């Protein structure tokens, strides 16, 4: 039976279930009206709840189930889950971003309650907390006269080592973890999923840095417990990254402080970590007012993970 042949009540119920699964962008807090909703990999936003979209299959009752979300490198700037909080902004300047995630078992399609979800990302100018000296931010150029002791001779020694990369094309080594260089912890946090598998964070829209498209890192931990020191025990069943549609990044680049960045951007299609697979590869659904992005953005995604596997992102 086609959709046009189905009873209206049943069709509406299936649509509501598909939206609940996290596939479509969620509008809230005044963002719904006149909002832009980005689609992944050229998808039609109106069809974003369809079971035929990349990474999704339909179960018998109309619920949308996602295949295993792509695993990626941990990157160099991960710090263990010691900041148990939903609001990770710490007063950082930038476009408000509400990140709404759902974790499900990719095999059974059932939600994962009590899973610890980590997220961490750079600020609007490309700097990571804990690593401000080593991350490559793109702030405005310094003012004043150039230093008088700038060396003028060309170096005679050719470097022989291989520069670190955040996977190919960015700082930090495939997984190559670095020890923190400062005690700042902005734009980092961990929170548990609720009984329906949902978790929500308040943060800011990330900026960009050399060699990488705009992204947010994530880990999903299961089998552990919350302690005074953070989330401990269990294992990491997913390490991945969330990505942003190019149109939304271009809109953000029109606003301060993003507009002051001097770093050349790497586009989504040029990024060497994103696998170009849309939702399955971590591409967020974004909703915001086209002419008033500064009011805020809502990003949503359903993560299909295998709670029995271990994926810590260090072996990629």
N, C-alpha and C positions, 0 to 999 in steps of 0.2 A: 504494500500500500504506500503511495507517495505521500508527501507532506500535505498536498492539497486535498488528499482523500481522507486524511485522518480527522477525527472529531476535534473541534477547536479546543475543548478542555484538555484532551490528552496531549495535543500538540503544544499547548502553553505549558503544561506540566513538564514535558520533556525539555522545553527550552529553559525553564527555570532551573531544572536540575543541571543542565549543561553549564549555565552561568555560575551556579553554586560551585561547580568543580574548579572554578578559577580560570577558565579559558578566556572569558571576555573581560574587557577592562571594567573596573568597578568605579562608578561615579559617586562621590559623596562630598559633603561639606561645601556645596555650592559650585562644584566643578562640573556637574552634569550638563548644565545648559550651555549651548554653543561650544561644546568641548571638542577637541581633537582626540580621536582614538586611533592610535597607530596600529597597523596590522603587521604581522611578521611575514617576512619573505614574500612580500607582494600580495598577501592575502586581502580579500575583501573584508573590512571590519564587520559588515553586516552578517558575514558567515562565520565569524570567529568562534561561535559555540558549536559549530558543526563537528560531528564525529569524524568527518573526512579530512580535517585539517592535519598538518604534519604532526606526528607524535601522538595522535589521539585515536582511540578506538571506542566503539559504543558497546556498553554492556546491555544485558537484556532489559533493564528497566529505564534505559535512556541516559544513565549516568555516563560521563565522559571519563575514560581512563587513559593515562599517558604512559608511553613507553619510557624506558629508563632514560632519565635526563643525562645529557653528555657530561662526562667527567673531564675536568681540566686540571692543569697544574695549580698547586697551592700558591705559588709565587713566593717572593722573598720576604714579604712583610706581614706574615701571620703571627699573631700573638694569642696564646692559649685563652680559652673562654673564661676570662676572669672579670669581665664587665657584664653583669647580669642586668640588662635594662632594655627597654623598648625604644626610648628616646636617646639617640646617640649623638645628637648635634653638638652638645657642649658649647652652644652659642656661635658655632661656625657660620659664616656668611654664605648665603647661596639660596637657590630656589628650593622652597620646602618640598620634600619628597616623602609621600606615604607609601611604604613598600608592603604590600599584602601578599603573603605567600601561603601556599597549601602544600603539605608534604603527604604523599600517599605511597603505599606499597605498589610498585609498578607491576607486580605479579597478581595481586588480589584486588587492586583498586581501592582497598580500604584505607581510610586516613590513618596517619601515624600520630597518635596523641602522645604528649610528653616527650617528643623529640626535641633536642636542643639545636636551634638554628643559629649559627654564627653568621654575621655579615661584617665586612670591613671594606673600606674604599678610600680613595684620595679625596682631598677637599676640592673646592672650585678651581684652584690653581695647580692641582696635580701633586700636592704633598700628602704623604702618609704620616699619621701620628706614630710616634715611636721611632720614626726613620726620617725625620725632616732633613738631616744632613746627607742622607744617601739617596732619598727619592728625588726624582728630577722634576720639580715643579716648574711652572711656566709663568711666574709672576711678572709684573711690569719691570722694565729695565731700570737699573739704579740711576739716580740723578747725580749731578755734579761732574767734576772733571775726572778723567780717567786717572788711574794711579800712575805716579811718575816712575815707579820702579818696575814697570812691565818689561819682561825680558824681550829682547829683540832678536837674539840669535835663534836659528832653527835648532831643534834638538838633534843630537847626533846618534842617539840610541833608538833603535826600532823596538817597540814593545813586542814581546814574544808570547805573552799570555793571551788567552781568549777572553774577551770582555764578557761579563755575566749578562744573562738575558732572562726576562720573565717569560720563559718559553722563548721561541724565536721572536726577535724584534723588540724586546723591552728589557728593563733592568731586572736583574736578580736570579737568574739560573732556573732551568726546568725544575721547579720545586725548590731550588737552592735557597733554603731558609737562611736569613741573616738575623743576628742578634740585635735587639733594639738599641738605638743610640741615644734615646731620650725617654723620659717618663710620661710623655703625653699619650692620651688614649682617645682622642676625639674620633668620631665616625667609626667606632667599633662597638659591637655589642652582641649579646646572646640572649635569647628568650625561648621559652618552651612553647611548643604547639599546644593548642587546646584540644578538647576531646574530638573535635572535628578535623584536626590536622592543620588548623589555621594559626598563623602568627603574623603580627604586624609590627613594623618598625617606623619610627619617625626620624628622618635624616634630611640631607640636602642632596640635590642633584649633583652627581660627581662631575669633576672637570676631566681634563685629559693631560697626558704626559707623553714624552717621546716614545714612539714605537707602538703605542697601544690605543685602540678605540676606547671610548667611554665604557666603563664596566664597574661592577660590584662583585667582590669575592664572597663566596658562601661555603659553609660546611654544615652537614647535618650529622649529629651525634645521637646514638641510641644506646640504651642499656646502662647509662650512668645515672648520676643523681646530682642535685644541687647541693652545694655546701657553702660555708661561709667564704671559702676561697674561690668559688666559682663552680663550674660544672666539671665533675670528676668521674672517672671510670668509663665503662662502656667502650664503644669504638666508633670511628667515623665511617658512616656508610655512604657518604657523598661529599665530594669536593668539586665545586663548579664555579661558574661565573655568570652573572646576569649582564645582558647587553641592551643597548638603547638604539632605537631607530635613528637613522641619520637625520631625518627631518626634525626630530625633537632636539637633537644635539645642535643643529643649526639654529633653531629657535632659541636655545639657551645661550648660544654664543653672542646673541644680540644684547644680552643683559649683563650688567655688572654683578659680580666681579669677573665672570667668565670672559667678558669682552676685553678685559685688560691682559689676558694671557698672551704671551709672546711665543708659545710653543706651537709648532706646526702639528695639525691634527692628523691622526691616522683614522681613515674611515672604516666603517663596519666591514666593507668588502675587502679592505686591505689588511685587516687584523689577522694575525697568524694563530690566534687562540680560538676565536669564534669559528665554528665549523659550518656556518652558513645554513644550518638546518632549522632555523626559525625557533618555535617554542621549545622543541626538543633540545636545541642547543643553548637555551637560556635567554632567548629574546623576550623581553618584557612587553606586556601590553600596557600602553601609557595613555592616560586621559588627562587633558588640561585645556584651559581656555586658550585658543589660538592667539588672541590679541592681549592676553593677560596671564602669560605663563608664570609671571612673578608671584601670582597668588598661590601656586602650588601645582604639583603633579601627583597623580596616583599611578603606581605601577603594580601590576599583578602577574602572578605566574603560579602554575601548579608544577611541583617537582615530583616526578616519578623516581623513587629511589628503592634500592634493594636493601632492607634492613639487615639481611643476613650476610651481606658482603662488607668488605673493608676497602674503602677508597680514600686514602688520606692525601692524595695529590702529590706525593713526593717522588713517585716512581715514573712520572710521565715526562 
